[in-house]
Amino acid sequence: MRFKTVAIAALATLAASATVAQARDQIRIVGSSTVFPFSTTVAEQFGKTTSFKTPIVESTGSGGGMKLFCAGVGTAHPDITNASRRMKSSEFDKCHEAGVTDITEVKIGFDGIVMANAKDAPSFALTKRIIFLALAKDVPDPNGGENLVPNPYTKWSEIDPSLPNVEIEVLGPPPTSGTRDAFQEIALEGGAKTFDWIKAMKKADKAAYKKVARTVREDGPYIEAGENDNLIVQKLAENGDRLGIFGFSFLEENRDKVKGNPVDGVDPTFEAIAAGDYGVSRSLFFYVKNAHRGVIPGIEEFVAEFTKESTWGPDGYLVDKGLIPLPDAERSEGAQSANAFVNLPGV
Amino acid sequence: MTDTSILSKTDYHTSEQAERLLKKRYRSEARFIFYGRLAIICALLILVTLLSSIFLQGYTSFYQHMAILEFDLKQELVDPQNTGDPEVIAKADYRTIVNNMLREKFPDVTVRRDRKALKDIISSGSDLFVRSAVMADLSLVGTRATIAVPLSDDADSVFKGFIDRTLPEDERRVKDNQLGWLDQLSEEGRIESRFNMTFFQVGDSREPELAGIWGAVVGSALTLVVTLLISFPLGVATAIYLEEFAPKNRWTDLIEVNINNLAAVPSIVFGLLGLAVFLNFFGLPRSAPLVGGLVLALMTLPTIIIASRASLKAVPPSIREGGLGVGASHVQTVFHHVLPLAMPGMMTGTIIGMAQALGETAPLLMIGMVAFIVDVPTGITSPATVLPVQIFIWADSPERAFVAKTGGAIMVLLSFLVIMNLIAVMLRRRFERRW
């Protein structure tokens, strides 16, 4: 009998605290770990300069963020999700099924993905095609012909005689990372497309094409170094023959240890990425759940803070954190539609 | 005289072969001891390397270089109506005051780009330091006050010796003109290295010089209190029932096997359970120490139950028989005689379980405690993060100065763990009884 009362009391306490959870006066943000440094900087600034509470930013990865964001409307679900890629149509559909039908998309800027090595090591003049040949699982037969063979290359010089005669050893992020997704999609697939017959596969058999173009080799030369980019930088500094894949902001912070290699003749510099000349870069986004406007205080003000020139402009504080701003026209247009909370019609 | 060595041989050994065997056994014993010592030396070396690398990396986070500057706290900027009202003064525009100070101190810096570079040598949170100095002494309003503000993380690294001045300018985080200004301040004696109080007073920040560990310490403490309040009574009660009262049958066997299995379940599984049960079903708030504590309590329960049962088992049966013999009931025997004797062992087990819970991140990921949270938590339902999560977030940040913060946070976490384990050892020493 007594046990029963205790159990009921415990459940009642849980239920009571559940009702407490219903009221929320703090913005909740989830999503990409790439956008995390920018989102948190804005959140902190927002908390300091307004009377609203500092938003809580969780680093769940782009996909994880979308899942939480699209789970439904209500204070138990996050208000904003960050993504280092656009929302997928499957995610858009999921959102709509769960009643999240009014979403505003805000593109905040670019992030370059660099292929870096130690500062004093020789420079690698890379192209997307070389990256594909070096890191894809199956590559076109080096003896000619339109057939695929398991990647036979072990040294860079085998791919292109102008490259150093060293073992291919590339440290990069694991499959759970958004950086990896983007790298596969932009660099590897970009390289695969330079073979006309692989490009032709896209029309014939899209799934097979994607598999060829985006699969990373698993026989050793590509080393999954974990999500921690600082660790990759450290390992590059130790051994000059290695290359590493990480975001531009880590290159910026570690210029004294590592340098970025040119891809298709363009160095990964701030200007080149901002102008869209550097090929391996991607756009960063956040998505706002408009149904929460007016329910959770401060969402409008947070979006306004994020889209201010002094935040995301070329002289804004996000640039100091490694964000590469959008071109002027796109930025002012983006700020307008963001602050008007234009509904995303579809993706 | 006969040969003594032959004598002794025949004295102790029956044959040459036996002697050889004996030698062999001695050799293998010596080898074994050598291997054992080698293992311990290896382990110690690894531990020393680990600890010293953490220390070398982290000790710089405990001090911070401050710039001692003179701020003109003009009446019309701080409190134009001369109200003297702290609320008005708190809301004043201290950013402008900081900018004015820089303009006054370095009048020849006029180009916009250089002004920005100049602004970057002191912390972007300098205005908050000026404000708190004013709030602490309202009589400063309208005067010129000397206030210490932190240098930015990059400028701080210059004085900590992390910036190589010989590098070409474009490879250096701190540019030539910034180095010039810093040298000027340093020559004037305006740069001072102080104990980094901020680190122990505030929550997280994106600026390394403004980031603190206190939010995470409070979060960890709140989480552990919830864990302790739930897992200790439940664990001890379970252990007492299973050990002292439960009948030995298939059901209790099954329960026992399950408890032992649970102790080996990867902790992320408990996080998934927490997400499904506490967040989705009961609708408890995300990122709250309450939920974190519940999840960690589930994780530590098996440890506590197993340790408690072991210490109950270690109480000799004669104590129970004595209790029952003088007419005490079964419950009285257990609670008056057995439990007090088993308590030190139970507490040791509990503290070790708590120490384990203190170091967990994986289960907390699922329930939203891996998050950027600036405010120091105020209760078990306010959003919080914990020490190991803070370490993880800092280790993953691009800013170089967070490497030192990471080391500093690891040192704080390690010292908590050492303290908890010391308490466990002391409890054992003080109260343990041997029979």
Boltz contact constraints between the chains, C-beta under 6 A:
constraints:
  - contact:
      token1: [A, 14]
      token2: [B, 282]
      max_distance: 6.0
  - contact:
      token1: [A, 18]
      token2: [B, 282]
      max_distance: 6.0
  - contact:
      token1: [A, 18]
      token2: [B, 283]
      max_distance: 6.0
  - contact:
      token1: [A, 18]
      token2: [B, 284]
      max_distance: 6.0
  - contact:
      token1: [A, 20]
      token2: [B, 381]
      max_distance: 6.0
  - contact:
      token1: [A, 21]
      token2: [B, 283]
      max_distance: 6.0
  - contact:
      token1: [A, 21]
      token2: [B, 285]
      max_distance: 6.0
  - contact:
      token1: [A, 40]
      token2: [B, 206]
      max_distance: 6.0
  - contact:
      token1: [A, 40]
      token2: [B, 372]
      max_distance: 6.0
  - contact:
      token1: [A, 41]
      token2: [B, 206]
      max_distance: 6.0
  - contact:
      token1: [A, 44]
      token2: [B, 206]
      max_distance: 6.0
  - contact:
      token1: [A, 44]
      token2: [B, 374]
      max_distance: 6.0
  - contact:
      token1: [A, 47]
      token2: [B, 374]
      max_distance: 6.0
  - contact:
      token1: [A, 54]
      token2: [B, 374]
      max_distance: 6.0
  - contact:
      token1: [A, 54]
      token2: [B, 375]
      max_distance: 6.0
  - contact:
      token1: [A, 56]
      token2: [B, 371]
      max_distance: 6.0
  - contact:
      token1: [A, 56]
      token2: [B, 373]
      max_distance: 6.0
  - contact:
      token1: [A, 56]
      token2: [B, 383]
      max_distance: 6.0
  - contact:
      token1: [A, 57]
      token2: [B, 372]
      max_distance: 6.0
  - contact:
      token1: [A, 58]
      token2: [B, 368]
      max_distance: 6.0
  - contact:
      token1: [A, 58]
      token2: [B, 371]
      max_distance: 6.0
  - contact:
      token1: [A, 228]
      token2: [B, 396]
      max_distance: 6.0
  - contact:
      token1: [A, 249]
      token2: [B, 398]
      max_distance: 6.0
  - contact:
      token1: [A, 250]
      token2: [B, 398]
      max_distance: 6.0
  - contact:
      token1: [A, 253]
      token2: [B, 398]
      max_distance: 6.0
  - contact:
      token1: [A, 253]
      token2: [B, 400]
      max_distance: 6.0
  - contact:
      token1: [A, 255]
      token2: [B, 171]
      max_distance: 6.0
  - contact:
      token1: [A, 256]
      token2: [B, 167]
      max_distance: 6.0
  - contact:
      token1: [A, 256]
      token2: [B, 171]
      max_distance: 6.0
